């Protein structure tokens, strides 16, 4: 597989953005967790946040079916 230099640069920027977003999400979760120890309202918000982040995905039907 070959990539142009511009495409490689774009891919690197996307990876950097994803990693930075993950770091921000983890920091916000930690902050909310600490606040949830101190306040009941924050505890409720923390539980909602965890439910939002706990997402599972399944393959679309037909993509990975075995051929007969």
PDB file of N, H, CA, C and O in Angstrom:
ATOM      1  N   UNK A   1       0.850  -1.174   0.000  1.00  0.00           N
ATOM      2  CA  UNK A   1       0.000   0.000   0.000  1.00  0.00           C
ATOM      3  C   UNK A   1       0.895   1.237   0.000  1.00  0.00           C
ATOM      4  O   UNK A   1       1.849   1.324   0.773  1.00  0.00           O
ATOM      5  N   UNK A   2       0.588   2.158  -0.846  1.00  0.00           N
ATOM      6  H   UNK A   2      -0.187   2.086  -1.474  1.00  0.00           H
ATOM      7  CA  UNK A   2       1.356   3.393  -0.900  1.00  0.00           C
ATOM      8  C   UNK A   2       0.456   4.568  -0.546  1.00  0.00           C
ATOM      9  O   UNK A   2      -0.744   4.564  -0.823  1.00  0.00           O
ATOM     10  N   UNK A   3       1.064   5.570   0.069  1.00  0.00           N
ATOM     11  H   UNK A   3       2.039   5.573   0.293  1.00  0.00           H
ATOM     12  CA  UNK A   3       0.337   6.781   0.448  1.00  0.00           C
ATOM     13  C   UNK A   3       1.139   7.981   0.003  1.00  0.00           C
ATOM     14  O   UNK A   3       2.370   7.976   0.039  1.00  0.00           O
ATOM     15  N   UNK A   4       0.438   8.991  -0.411  1.00  0.00           N
ATOM     16  H   UNK A   4      -0.561   8.995  -0.441  1.00  0.00           H
ATOM     17  CA  UNK A   4       1.128  10.237  -0.714  1.00  0.00           C
ATOM     18  C   UNK A   4       1.524  10.894   0.606  1.00  0.00           C
ATOM     19  O   UNK A   4       0.963  10.583   1.656  1.00  0.00           O
ATOM     20  N   UNK A   5       2.470  11.782   0.546  1.00  0.00           N
ATOM     21  H   UNK A   5       2.927  12.036  -0.307  1.00  0.00           H
ATOM     22  CA  UNK A   5       2.935  12.468   1.751  1.00  0.00           C
ATOM     23  C   UNK A   5       1.818  13.283   2.393  1.00  0.00           C
ATOM     24  O   UNK A   5       1.726  13.355   3.619  1.00  0.00           O
ATOM     25  N   UNK A   6       0.980  13.888   1.581  1.00  0.00           N
ATOM     26  H   UNK A   6       1.055  13.829   0.585  1.00  0.00           H
ATOM     27  CA  UNK A   6      -0.146  14.657   2.109  1.00  0.00           C
ATOM     28  C   UNK A   6      -1.128  13.781   2.862  1.00  0.00           C
ATOM     29  O   UNK A   6      -1.626  14.159   3.922  1.00  0.00           O
ATOM     30  N   UNK A   7      -1.403  12.613   2.313  1.00  0.00           N
ATOM     31  H   UNK A   7      -0.999  12.306   1.452  1.00  0.00           H
ATOM     32  CA  UNK A   7      -2.334  11.687   2.971  1.00  0.00           C
ATOM     33  C   UNK A   7      -1.751  11.176   4.284  1.00  0.00           C
ATOM     34  O   UNK A   7      -2.463  11.048   5.280  1.00  0.00           O
ATOM     35  N   UNK A   8      -0.458  10.887   4.279  1.00  0.00           N
ATOM     36  H   UNK A   8       0.120  10.991   3.470  1.00  0.00           H
ATOM     37  CA  UNK A   8       0.208  10.432   5.498  1.00  0.00           C
ATOM     38  C   UNK A   8       0.125  11.507   6.576  1.00  0.00           C
ATOM     39  O   UNK A   8      -0.123  11.206   7.743  1.00  0.00           O
ATOM     40  N   UNK A   9       0.334  12.763   6.178  1.00  0.00           N
ATOM     41  H   UNK A   9       0.536  13.007   5.230  1.00  0.00           H
ATOM     42  CA  UNK A   9       0.227  13.882   7.117  1.00  0.00           C
ATOM     43  C   UNK A   9      -1.191  13.972   7.685  1.00  0.00           C
ATOM     44  O   UNK A   9      -1.360  14.178   8.887  1.00  0.00           O
ATOM     45  N   UNK A  10      -2.212  13.819   6.831  1.00  0.00           N
ATOM     46  H   UNK A  10      -2.074  13.652   5.855  1.00  0.00           H
ATOM     47  CA  UNK A  10      -3.601  13.862   7.284  1.00  0.00           C
ATOM     48  C   UNK A  10      -3.901  12.734   8.262  1.00  0.00           C
ATOM     49  O   UNK A  10      -4.562  12.947   9.279  1.00  0.00           O
ATOM     50  N   UNK A  11      -3.418  11.538   7.957  1.00  0.00           N
ATOM     51  H   UNK A  11      -2.881  11.365   7.132  1.00  0.00           H
ATOM     52  CA  UNK A  11      -3.634  10.395   8.850  1.00  0.00           C
ATOM     53  C   UNK A  11      -2.981  10.633  10.206  1.00  0.00           C
ATOM     54  O   UNK A  11      -3.570  10.329  11.244  1.00  0.00           O
ATOM     55  N   UNK A  12      -1.770  11.174  10.198  1.00  0.00           N
ATOM     56  H   UNK A  12      -1.293  11.420   9.355  1.00  0.00           H
ATOM     57  CA  UNK A  12      -1.074  11.468  11.454  1.00  0.00           C
ATOM     58  C   UNK A  12      -1.849  12.498  12.270  1.00  0.00           C
ATOM     59  O   UNK A  12      -1.935  12.382  13.492  1.00  0.00           O
ATOM     60  N   UNK A  13      -2.406  13.490  11.612  1.00  0.00           N
ATOM     61  H   UNK A  13      -2.336  13.584  10.619  1.00  0.00           H
ATOM     62  CA  UNK A  13      -3.194  14.512  12.305  1.00  0.00           C
ATOM     63  C   UNK A  13      -4.452  13.903  12.914  1.00  0.00           C
ATOM     64  O   UNK A  13      -4.842  14.264  14.024  1.00  0.00           O
ATOM     65  N   UNK A  14      -5.093  12.976  12.189  1.00  0.00           N
ATOM     66  H   UNK A  14      -4.776  12.682  11.287  1.00  0.00           H
ATOM     67  CA  UNK A  14      -6.294  12.308  12.721  1.00  0.00           C
ATOM     68  C   UNK A  14      -5.958  11.468  13.947  1.00  0.00           C
ATOM     69  O   UNK A  14      -6.707  11.461  14.924  1.00  0.00           O
ATOM     70  N   UNK A  15      -4.841  10.766  13.895  1.00  0.00           N
ATOM     71  H   UNK A  15      -4.233  10.772  13.101  1.00  0.00           H
ATOM     72  CA  UNK A  15      -4.429   9.946  15.038  1.00  0.00           C
ATOM     73  C   UNK A  15      -4.158  10.839  16.242  1.00  0.00           C
ATOM     74  O   UNK A  15      -4.574  10.527  17.358  1.00  0.00           O
ATOM     75  N   UNK A  16      -3.467  11.942  16.019  1.00  0.00           N
ATOM     76  H   UNK A  16      -3.129  12.196  15.113  1.00  0.00           H
ATOM     77  CA  UNK A  16      -3.172  12.876  17.106  1.00  0.00           C
ATOM     78  C   UNK A  16      -4.465  13.417  17.709  1.00  0.00           C
ATOM     79  O   UNK A  16      -4.584  13.532  18.929  1.00  0.00           O
ATOM     80  N   UNK A  17      -5.423  13.745  16.866  1.00  0.00           N
ATOM     81  H   UNK A  17      -5.326  13.651  15.875  1.00  0.00           H
ATOM     82  CA  UNK A  17      -6.713  14.248  17.345  1.00  0.00           C
ATOM     83  C   UNK A  17      -7.440  13.197  18.181  1.00  0.00           C
ATOM     84  O   UNK A  17      -7.989  13.513  19.236  1.00  0.00           O
ATOM     85  N   UNK A  18      -7.445  11.949  17.713  1.00  0.00           N
ATOM     86  H   UNK A  18      -7.000  11.692  16.856  1.00  0.00           H
ATOM     87  CA  UNK A  18      -8.110  10.874  18.468  1.00  0.00           C
ATOM     88  C   UNK A  18      -7.455  10.658  19.822  1.00  0.00           C
ATOM     89  O   UNK A  18      -8.148  10.510  20.829  1.00  0.00           O
ATOM     90  N   UNK A  19      -6.140  10.639  19.857  1.00  0.00           N
ATOM     91  H   UNK A  19      -5.577  10.760  19.039  1.00  0.00           H
ATOM     92  CA  UNK A  19      -5.421  10.425  21.120  1.00  0.00           C
ATOM     93  C   UNK A  19      -5.694  11.584  22.076  1.00  0.00           C
ATOM     94  O   UNK A  19      -5.942  11.364  23.262  1.00  0.00           O
ATOM     95  N   UNK A  20      -5.650  12.807  21.571  1.00  0.00           N
ATOM     96  H   UNK A  20      -5.448  12.985  20.608  1.00  0.00           H
ATOM     97  CA  UNK A  20      -5.933  13.961  22.424  1.00  0.00           C
ATOM     98  C   UNK A  20      -7.360  13.916  22.964  1.00  0.00           C
ATOM     99  O   UNK A  20      -7.592  14.246  24.127  1.00  0.00           O
ATOM    100  N   UNK A  21      -8.310  13.512  22.137  1.00  0.00           N
ATOM    101  H   UNK A  21      -8.122  13.244  21.192  1.00  0.00           H
ATOM    102  CA  UNK A  21      -9.702  13.400  22.592  1.00  0.00           C
ATOM    103  C   UNK A  21      -9.839  12.330  23.667  1.00  0.00           C
ATOM    104  O   UNK A  21     -10.611  12.496  24.611  1.00  0.00           O
ATOM    105  N   UNK A  22      -9.099  11.237  23.534  1.00  0.00           N
ATOM    106  H   UNK A  22      -8.472  11.102  22.767  1.00  0.00           H
ATOM    107  CA  UNK A  22      -9.140  10.187  24.547  1.00  0.00           C
ATOM    108  C   UNK A  22      -8.587  10.704  25.874  1.00  0.00           C
ATOM    109  O   UNK A  22      -9.148  10.424  26.934  1.00  0.00           O
ATOM    110  N   UNK A  23      -7.499  11.449  25.816  1.00  0.00           N
ATOM    111  H   UNK A  23      -7.043  11.676  24.955  1.00  0.00           H
ATOM    112  CA  UNK A  23      -6.911  12.015  27.033  1.00  0.00           C
ATOM    113  C   UNK A  23      -7.886  12.977  27.713  1.00  0.00           C
ATOM    114  O   UNK A  23      -8.039  12.958  28.935  1.00  0.00           O
ATOM    115  N   UNK A  24      -8.542  13.818  26.912  1.00  0.00           N
ATOM    116  H   UNK A  24      -8.417  13.834  25.920  1.00  0.00           H
ATOM    117  CA  UNK A  24      -9.514  14.763  27.467  1.00  0.00           C
ATOM    118  C   UNK A  24     -10.674  14.018  28.111  1.00  0.00           C
ATOM    119  O   UNK A  24     -11.113  14.376  29.204  1.00  0.00           O
ATOM    120  N   UNK A  25     -11.171  12.986  27.443  1.00  0.00           N
ATOM    121  H   UNK A  25     -10.814  12.695  26.556  1.00  0.00           H
ATOM    122  CA  UNK A  25     -12.280  12.203  27.987  1.00  0.00           C
ATOM    123  C   UNK A  25     -11.896  11.563  29.307  1.00  0.00           C
ATOM    124  O   UNK A  25     -12.682  11.583  30.255  1.00  0.00           O
ATOM    125  N   UNK A  26     -10.701  10.995  29.385  1.00  0.00           N
ATOM    126  H   UNK A  26     -10.063  10.979  28.615  1.00  0.00           H
ATOM    127  CA  UNK A  26     -10.250  10.360  30.622  1.00  0.00           C
ATOM    128  C   UNK A  26     -10.095  11.384  31.741  1.00  0.00           C
ATOM    129  O   UNK A  26     -10.423  11.093  32.891  1.00  0.00           O
ATOM    130  N   UNK A  27      -9.602  12.573  31.423  1.00  0.00           N
ATOM    131  H   UNK A  27      -9.335  12.810  30.488  1.00  0.00           H
ATOM    132  CA  UNK A  27      -9.452  13.628  32.431  1.00  0.00           C
ATOM    133  C   UNK A  27     -10.823  14.074  32.948  1.00  0.00           C
ATOM    134  O   UNK A  27     -10.999  14.290  34.148  1.00  0.00           O
ATOM    135  N   UNK A  28     -11.785  14.211  32.042  1.00  0.00           N
ATOM    136  H   UNK A  28     -11.642  14.036  31.068  1.00  0.00           H
ATOM    137  CA  UNK A  28     -13.126  14.610  32.449  1.00  0.00           C
ATOM    138  C   UNK A  28     -13.778  13.529  33.308  1.00  0.00           C
ATOM    139  O   UNK A  28     -14.472  13.835  34.278  1.00  0.00           O
ATOM    140  N   UNK A  29     -13.554  12.268  32.950  1.00  0.00           N
ATOM    141  H   UNK A  29     -12.990  12.019  32.162  1.00  0.00           H
ATOM    142  CA  UNK A  29     -14.092  11.175  33.755  1.00  0.00           C
ATOM    143  C   UNK A  29     -13.493  11.179  35.152  1.00  0.00           C
ATOM    144  O   UNK A  29     -14.211  10.999  36.136  1.00  0.00           O
ATOM    145  N   UNK A  30     -12.196  11.381  35.248  1.00  0.00           N
ATOM    146  H   UNK A  30     -11.613  11.527  34.449  1.00  0.00           H
ATOM    147  CA  UNK A  30     -11.536  11.422  36.543  1.00  0.00           C
ATOM    148  C   UNK A  30     -12.058  12.586  37.379  1.00  0.00           C
ATOM    149  O   UNK A  30     -12.318  12.431  38.572  1.00  0.00           O
ATOM    150  N   UNK A  31     -12.210  13.750  36.753  1.00  0.00           N
ATOM    151  H   UNK A  31     -11.999  13.876  35.784  1.00  0.00           H
ATOM    152  CA  UNK A  31     -12.727  14.913  37.456  1.00  0.00           C
ATOM    153  C   UNK A  31     -14.149  14.652  37.961  1.00  0.00           C
ATOM    154  O   UNK A  31     -14.475  14.977  39.103  1.00  0.00           O
ATOM    155  N   UNK A  32     -14.983  14.073  37.116  1.00  0.00           N
ATOM    156  H   UNK A  32     -14.718  13.809  36.189  1.00  0.00           H
ATOM    157  CA  UNK A  32     -16.365  13.771  37.511  1.00  0.00           C
ATOM    158  C   UNK A  32     -16.400  12.717  38.611  1.00  0.00           C
ATOM    159  O   UNK A  32     -17.235  12.784  39.513  1.00  0.00           O
ATOM    160  N   UNK A  33     -15.490  11.741  38.536  1.00  0.00           N
ATOM    161  H   UNK A  33     -14.812  11.687  37.803  1.00  0.00           H
ATOM    162  CA  UNK A  33     -15.432  10.714  39.579  1.00  0.00           C
ATOM    163  C   UNK A  33     -15.083  11.329  40.930  1.00  0.00           C
ATOM    164  O   UNK A  33     -15.681  10.976  41.946  1.00  0.00           O
ATOM    165  N   UNK A  34     -14.125  12.238  40.945  1.00  0.00           N
ATOM    166  H   UNK A  34     -13.639  12.524  40.119  1.00  0.00           H
ATOM    167  CA  UNK A  34     -13.748  12.900  42.194  1.00  0.00           C
ATOM    168  C   UNK A  34     -14.915  13.728  42.720  1.00  0.00           C
ATOM    169  O   UNK A  34     -15.204  13.703  43.916  1.00  0.00           O
ATOM    170  N   UNK A  35     -15.581  14.455  41.842  1.00  0.00           N
ATOM    171  H   UNK A  35     -15.347  14.476  40.870  1.00  0.00           H
ATOM    172  CA  UNK A  35     -16.738  15.257  42.261  1.00  0.00           C
ATOM    173  C   UNK A  35     -17.866  14.365  42.776  1.00  0.00           C
ATOM    174  O   UNK A  35     -18.612  14.761  43.672  1.00  0.00           O
ATOM    175  N   UNK A  36     -17.991  13.168  42.215  1.00  0.00           N
ATOM    176  H   UNK A  36     -17.385  12.846  41.487  1.00  0.00           H
ATOM    177  CA  UNK A  36     -19.086  12.287  42.634  1.00  0.00           C
ATOM    178  C   UNK A  36     -18.899  11.788  44.062  1.00  0.00           C
ATOM    179  O   UNK A  36     -19.862  11.387  44.715  1.00  0.00           O
ATOM    180  N   UNK A  37     -17.673  11.813  44.539  1.00  0.00           N
ATOM    181  H   UNK A  37     -16.891  12.139  44.008  1.00  0.00           H
ATOM    182  CA  UNK A  37     -17.426  11.438  45.936  1.00  0.00           C
ATOM    183  C   UNK A  37     -18.000  12.508  46.867  1.00  0.00           C
ATOM    184  O   UNK A  37     -18.442  12.208  47.976  1.00  0.00           O
ATOM    185  N   UNK A  38     -17.985  13.748  46.404  1.00  0.00           N
ATOM    186  H   UNK A  38     -17.626  13.991  45.504  1.00  0.00           H
ATOM    187  CA  UNK A  38     -18.356  14.871  47.258  1.00  0.00           C
ATOM    188  C   UNK A  38     -19.814  15.297  47.141  1.00  0.00           C
ATOM    189  O   UNK A  38     -20.364  15.872  48.081  1.00  0.00           O
ATOM    190  N   UNK A  39     -20.450  15.025  46.004  1.00  0.00           N
ATOM    191  H   UNK A  39     -20.004  14.558  45.241  1.00  0.00           H
ATOM    192  CA  UNK A  39     -21.820  15.527  45.813  1.00  0.00           C
ATOM    193  C   UNK A  39     -22.697  14.480  45.144  1.00  0.00           C
ATOM    194  O   UNK A  39     -22.272  13.793  44.215  1.00  0.00           O
ATOM    195  N   UNK A  40     -23.926  14.370  45.631  1.00  0.00           N
ATOM    196  H   UNK A  40     -24.272  14.928  46.385  1.00  0.00           H
ATOM    197  CA  UNK A  40     -24.866  13.388  45.092  1.00  0.00           C
ATOM    198  C   UNK A  40     -25.225  13.699  43.642  1.00  0.00           C
ATOM    199  O   UNK A  40     -25.359  12.788  42.825  1.00  0.00           O
ATOM    200  N   UNK A  41     -25.382  14.986  43.319  1.00  0.00           N
ATOM    201  H   UNK A  41     -25.273  15.726  43.982  1.00  0.00           H
ATOM    202  CA  UNK A  41     -25.724  15.367  41.946  1.00  0.00           C
ATOM    203  C   UNK A  41     -24.613  14.950  40.980  1.00  0.00           C
ATOM    204  O   UNK A  41     -24.884  14.488  39.872  1.00  0.00           O
ATOM    205  N   UNK A  42     -23.379  15.114  41.406  1.00  0.00           N
ATOM    206  H   UNK A  42     -23.159  15.489  42.306  1.00  0.00           H
ATOM    207  CA  UNK A  42     -22.246  14.713  40.569  1.00  0.00           C
ATOM    208  C   UNK A  42     -22.210  13.196  40.424  1.00  0.00           C
ATOM    209  O   UNK A  42     -21.808  12.683  39.380  1.00  0.00           O
ATOM    210  N   UNK A  43     -22.619  12.489  41.443  1.00  0.00           N
ATOM    211  H   UNK A  43     -22.945  12.906  42.291  1.00  0.00           H
ATOM    212  CA  UNK A  43     -22.656  11.016  41.377  1.00  0.00           C
ATOM    213  C   UNK A  43     -23.642  10.567  40.312  1.00  0.00           C
ATOM    214  O   UNK A  43     -23.360   9.647  39.545  1.00  0.00           O
ATOM    215  N   UNK A  44     -24.795  11.216  40.267  1.00  0.00           N
ATOM    216  H   UNK A  44     -25.024  11.964  40.890  1.00  0.00           H
ATOM    217  CA  UNK A  44     -25.793  10.894  39.251  1.00  0.00           C
ATOM    218  C   UNK A  44     -25.259  11.207  37.857  1.00  0.00           C
ATOM    219  O   UNK A  44     -25.434  10.416  36.930  1.00  0.00           O
ATOM    220  N   UNK A  45     -24.609  12.356  37.708  1.00  0.00           N
ATOM    221  H   UNK A  45     -24.466  12.999  38.461  1.00  0.00           H
ATOM    222  CA  UNK A  45     -24.037  12.743  36.424  1.00  0.00           C
ATOM    223  C   UNK A  45     -22.954  11.757  35.996  1.00  0.00           C
ATOM    224  O   UNK A  45     -22.851  11.410  34.819  1.00  0.00           O
ATOM    225  N   UNK A  46     -22.152  11.312  36.951  1.00  0.00           N
ATOM    226  H   UNK A  46     -22.235  11.594  37.906  1.00  0.00           H
ATOM    227  CA  UNK A  46     -21.082  10.351  36.655  1.00  0.00           C
ATOM    228  C   UNK A  46     -21.669   9.035  36.147  1.00  0.00           C
ATOM    229  O   UNK A  46     -21.155   8.455  35.191  1.00  0.00           O
ATOM    230  N   UNK A  47     -22.728   8.570  36.772  1.00  0.00           N
ATOM    231  H   UNK A  47     -23.146   9.041  37.548  1.00  0.00           H
ATOM    232  CA  UNK A  47     -23.381   7.338  36.329  1.00  0.00           C
ATOM    233  C   UNK A  47     -23.941   7.484  34.919  1.00  0.00           C
ATOM    234  O   UNK A  47     -23.831   6.561  34.112  1.00  0.00           O
ATOM    235  N   UNK A  48     -24.541   8.636  34.614  1.00  0.00           N
ATOM    236  H   UNK A  48     -24.630   9.385  35.270  1.00  0.00           H
ATOM    237  CA  UNK A  48     -25.053   8.887  33.261  1.00  0.00           C
ATOM    238  C   UNK A  48     -23.920   8.887  32.238  1.00  0.00           C
ATOM    239  O   UNK A  48     -24.046   8.329  31.148  1.00  0.00           O
ATOM    240  N   UNK A  49     -22.822   9.521  32.610  1.00  0.00           N
ATOM    241  H   UNK A  49     -22.720   9.974  33.495  1.00  0.00           H
ATOM    242  CA  UNK A  49     -21.672   9.598  31.718  1.00  0.00           C
ATOM    243  C   UNK A  49     -21.106   8.211  31.423  1.00  0.00           C
ATOM    244  O   UNK A  49     -20.761   7.903  30.282  1.00  0.00           O
ATOM    245  N   UNK A  50     -21.014   7.383  32.453  1.00  0.00           N
ATOM    246  H   UNK A  50     -21.295   7.633  33.380  1.00  0.00           H
ATOM    247  CA  UNK A  50     -20.521   6.019  32.251  1.00  0.00           C
ATOM    248  C   UNK A  50     -21.435   5.222  31.329  1.00  0.00           C
ATOM    249  O   UNK A  50     -20.959   4.458  30.489  1.00  0.00           O
ATOM    250  N   UNK A  51     -22.738   5.395  31.480  1.00  0.00           N
ATOM    251  H   UNK A  51     -23.125   6.015  32.162  1.00  0.00           H
ATOM    252  CA  UNK A  51     -23.677   4.696  30.603  1.00  0.00           C
ATOM    253  C   UNK A  51     -23.541   5.152  29.157  1.00  0.00           C
ATOM    254  O   UNK A  51     -23.650   4.341  28.237  1.00  0.00           O
ATOM    255  N   UNK A  52     -23.303   6.444  28.950  1.00  0.00           N
ATOM    256  H   UNK A  52     -23.215   7.103  29.697  1.00  0.00           H
ATOM    257  CA  UNK A  52     -23.114   6.969  27.590  1.00  0.00           C
ATOM    258  C   UNK A  52     -21.861   6.403  26.944  1.00  0.00           C
ATOM    259  O   UNK A  52     -21.853   6.116  25.747  1.00  0.00           O
ATOM    260  N   UNK A  53     -20.809   6.242  27.724  1.00  0.00           N
ATOM    261  H   UNK A  53     -20.815   6.475  28.697  1.00  0.00           H
ATOM    262  CA  UNK A  53     -19.541   5.778  27.178  1.00  0.00           C
ATOM    263  C   UNK A  53     -19.487   4.262  27.000  1.00  0.00           C
ATOM    264  O   UNK A  53     -18.658   3.756  26.244  1.00  0.00           O
ATOM    265  N   UNK A  54     -20.354   3.546  27.684  1.00  0.00           N
ATOM    266  H   UNK A  54     -21.027   3.958  28.298  1.00  0.00           H
ATOM    267  CA  UNK A  54     -20.360   2.089  27.611  1.00  0.00           C
ATOM    268  C   UNK A  54     -21.176   1.642  26.403  1.00  0.00           C
ATOM    269  O   UNK A  54     -22.326   1.223  26.535  1.00  0.00           O
ATOM    270  N   UNK A  55     -20.570   1.737  25.237  1.00  0.00           N
ATOM    271  H   UNK A  55     -19.636   2.078  25.130  1.00  0.00           H
ATOM    272  CA  UNK A  55     -21.244   1.429  23.979  1.00  0.00           C
ATOM    273  C   UNK A  55     -20.568   0.223  23.346  1.00  0.00           C
ATOM    274  O   UNK A  55     -19.341   0.150  23.274  1.00  0.00           O
ATOM    275  N   UNK A  56     -21.370  -0.705  22.894  1.00  0.00           N
ATOM    276  H   UNK A  56     -22.366  -0.645  22.952  1.00  0.00           H
ATOM    277  CA  UNK A  56     -20.832  -1.836  22.158  1.00  0.00           C
ATOM    278  C   UNK A  56     -21.353  -1.765  20.729  1.00  0.00           C
ATOM    279  O   UNK A  56     -22.472  -1.316  20.483  1.00  0.00           O
ATOM    280  N   UNK A  57     -20.548  -2.201  19.818  1.00  0.00           N
ATOM    281  H   UNK A  57     -19.638  -2.566  20.018  1.00  0.00           H
ATOM    282  CA  UNK A  57     -20.983  -2.193  18.421  1.00  0.00           C
ATOM    283  C   UNK A  57     -20.924  -3.611  17.882  1.00  0.00           C
ATOM    284  O   UNK A  57     -20.058  -4.406  18.247  1.00  0.00           O
ATOM    285  N   UNK A  58     -21.842  -3.892  17.028  1.00  0.00           N
ATOM    286  H   UNK A  58     -22.545  -3.246  16.732  1.00  0.00           H
ATOM    287  CA  UNK A  58     -21.922  -5.205  16.395  1.00  0.00           C
ATOM    288  C   UNK A  58     -21.730  -5.034  14.892  1.00  0.00           C
ATOM    289  O   UNK A  58     -22.112  -4.011  14.325  1.00  0.00           O
ATOM    290  N   UNK A  59     -21.139  -6.036  14.252  1.00  0.00           N
ATOM    291  H   UNK A  59     -20.828  -6.867  14.713  1.00  0.00           H
ATOM    292  CA  UNK A  59     -20.982  -5.927  12.799  1.00  0.00           C
ATOM    293  C   UNK A  59     -22.349  -5.870  12.109  1.00  0.00           C
ATOM    294  O   UNK A  59     -23.323  -6.469  12.564  1.00  0.00           O
ATOM    295  N   UNK A  60     -22.385  -5.153  11.029  1.00  0.00           N
ATOM    296  H   UNK A  60     -21.593  -4.667  10.659  1.00  0.00           H
ATOM    297  CA  UNK A  60     -23.631  -5.074  10.271  1.00  0.00           C
ATOM    298  C   UNK A  60     -23.957  -6.432   9.681  1.00  0.00           C
ATOM    299  O   UNK A  60     -23.065  -7.203   9.327  1.00  0.00           O
ATOM    300  N   UNK A  61     -25.205  -6.706   9.585  1.00  0.00           N
ATOM    301  H   UNK A  61     -25.929  -6.080   9.872  1.00  0.00           H
ATOM    302  CA  UNK A  61     -25.663  -7.984   9.060  1.00  0.00           C
ATOM    303  C   UNK A  61     -25.183  -8.184   7.635  1.00  0.00           C
ATOM    304  O   UNK A  61     -25.330  -7.305   6.786  1.00  0.00           O
ATOM    305  N   UNK A  62     -24.610  -9.347   7.383  1.00  0.00           N
ATOM    306  H   UNK A  62     -24.491 -10.062   8.072  1.00  0.00           H
ATOM    307  CA  UNK A  62     -24.193  -9.697   6.028  1.00  0.00           C
ATOM    308  C   UNK A  62     -22.747  -9.424   5.720  1.00  0.00           C
ATOM    309  O   UNK A  62     -22.207  -9.982   4.765  1.00  0.00           O
ATOM    310  N   UNK A  63     -22.106  -8.586   6.497  1.00  0.00           N
ATOM    311  H   UNK A  63     -22.545  -8.132   7.273  1.00  0.00           H
ATOM    312  CA  UNK A  63     -20.702  -8.265   6.190  1.00  0.00           C
ATOM    313  C   UNK A  63     -19.758  -9.426   6.468  1.00  0.00           C
ATOM    314  O   UNK A  63     -18.815  -9.665   5.713  1.00  0.00           O
ATOM    315  N   UNK A  64     -20.014 -10.140   7.546  1.00  0.00           N
ATOM    316  H   UNK A  64     -20.779  -9.946   8.159  1.00  0.00           H
ATOM    317  CA  UNK A  64     -19.084 -11.175   7.953  1.00  0.00           C
ATOM    318  C   UNK A  64     -19.720 -12.562   7.978  1.00  0.00           C
ATOM    319  O   UNK A  64     -19.205 -13.476   8.622  1.00  0.00           O
ATOM    320  N   UNK A  65     -20.829 -12.711   7.281  1.00  0.00           N
ATOM    321  H   UNK A  65     -21.247 -11.968   6.758  1.00  0.00           H
ATOM    322  CA  UNK A  65     -21.461 -14.015   7.204  1.00  0.00           C
ATOM    323  C   UNK A  65     -20.592 -14.968   6.382  1.00  0.00           C
ATOM    324  O   UNK A  65     -19.974 -14.575   5.392  1.00  0.00           O
ATOM    325  N   UNK A  66     -20.563 -16.209   6.811  1.00  0.00           N
ATOM    326  H   UNK A  66     -21.065 -16.527   7.615  1.00  0.00           H
ATOM    327  CA  UNK A  66     -19.792 -17.210   6.061  1.00  0.00           C
ATOM    328  C   UNK A  66     -20.542 -17.571   4.794  1.00  0.00           C
ATOM    329  O   UNK A  66     -21.767 -17.694   4.782  1.00  0.00           O
ATOM    330  N   UNK A  67     -19.784 -17.734   3.744  1.00  0.00           N
ATOM    331  H   UNK A  67     -18.789 -17.634   3.754  1.00  0.00           H
ATOM    332  CA  UNK A  67     -20.404 -18.128   2.471  1.00  0.00           C
ATOM    333  C   UNK A  67     -20.736 -19.604   2.531  1.00  0.00           C
ATOM    334  O   UNK A  67     -19.991 -20.409   3.089  1.00  0.00           O
ATOM    335  N   UNK A  68     -21.849 -19.933   1.954  1.00  0.00           N
ATOM    336  H   UNK A  68     -22.455 -19.279   1.501  1.00  0.00           H
ATOM    337  CA  UNK A  68     -22.287 -21.340   1.950  1.00  0.00           C
ATOM    338  C   UNK A  68     -21.987 -21.991   0.633  1.00  0.00           C
ATOM    339  O   UNK A  68     -22.284 -23.171   0.445  1.00  0.00           O
TER     340      UNK A  68
END
